[in-house]
């Protein structure tokens, strides 16, 4: 007998990031260290056609993080980070936590703060230094 867990395909995620942003690159390196089963694919938005594969224009891709998961769902901002963490950790728990009332708004506010201050954070620099 096959259990439900064995019958499901693994949750995978492709995240779009800015390779000119030192902070973004540092975060991608952290994801790769956490992702021991290769469930997260990080794609630089500078790769030809990358934003279009996500259904975005370049200016939209630069506004916030974006991710597409194996369920075909698109995630943006804090939700994209949670989706990438879910893939890297092999559990959808970060996505479930994001849906808890109040947590969504709190994570979105934290994401906006980090995005606005990323050039001051460890690894910041590159295009992030441009305000």
N, C-alpha and C positions, 0 to 999 in steps of 0.2 A: 504494500500500500504506500502511495506517495503522499507525504504530508503537504499541507497548504504552503508551508514555507519552502519546500523543495520544488513545488510546482510554479512558484512565482519567479520571474526573472529578477535579477538584482536591480536595485534602484541606481541609475547612473545619471550623471549631470554633466552638461557642458556649460562652462562659465566663460563669459566674455570679459576680458580685462584690458587695461591700457598698459602696454609694455613700456611706454615712455614714463610711466609713473612709478617711482621707486617704492612707494608704499604698496601699490597694487602688486608689483612684482614680488615684494616680500611676503605679502599675503598668499600669493599663488605658491610660493616655496613652502610655506607652512601647510597649505592644503595638501601639497604633494607628500609631505612627511606624514601627515595623518592618513592619507589614502593608501593603505597597504594592499588593496585589491584592485587598484586601477579603475575606480568607478567615476573619477572626476577627470574631465578633459578641460584643460584651460586653453582658450583660444585668444590670441592677441587681436584686438579690434583692428590693428594695422595690417593683418593678413588680408590679401585680396579677397573681396566678397564676404568677409566674416560678418560684418554688421547685417548685410542683406540676408544671410542664412538665418539670422535671428529675427528677421522681419523689421530691421531698423535702418535708419539713416545714420551716418557717422555722427552727426551732432546729437542725435538721440542716444547713441551708444556711449557718448562721452558724459552724459548727464548723470548716470548711475550705473551700478553693476547690473548685469543681466545674466540669467541662466535659463536653460531649457532642460527639463528632466525627461527621463525615459517614459513618463506618462504623457508627454507632449505638452506639459504645462510650462508657460513662461513665467519667470519670477523676476522681479525688479527690486533694486535697493536692498534693504535688510532681508527681504524674502529670498533674494538671489544668494545672499551669504548663507542663510539657513539651508537652502536647497543644496548648496555646495558642501556645507558641513554634513548634511544628512548623507550625501553620497560618500564623502570621505570616511565618515564614521560607520557607515553600513547600517544606519538606523534612521527612520523618518522622524525620530523624536524632536529634532530641532524644528521641523515643520509643524508638528502638533503643538509645541510650546508657542510658536509664533501665532497660532490661531486662538490662544487663550485671550479672553477679553482683557483689554488693557495692555497686554504684553506687546501686541502688534504696534500700538501707538508708541510705547516706550522704546521698542527696538527701532522703529522708524525714526524717532527723534535722535536716538544715539547714532544711527547711521548718518543722518544729515549732519550731525556735529562732526563725526569723523571725516566725512567727505569734505566739509568746509575747512577742516584743520589738518588734512592729511599731509600737507607739505611740512608741517611742524612735528609730525610723528616719526618714529624710527623708520628709516628707509625712505622717507619723503624726499622729494626733489624731482628733477626732470621736469616734465610738463606740469607737475603738481605745484611747482613753485610759482607758477603764473596764476595770479589772482584774477 
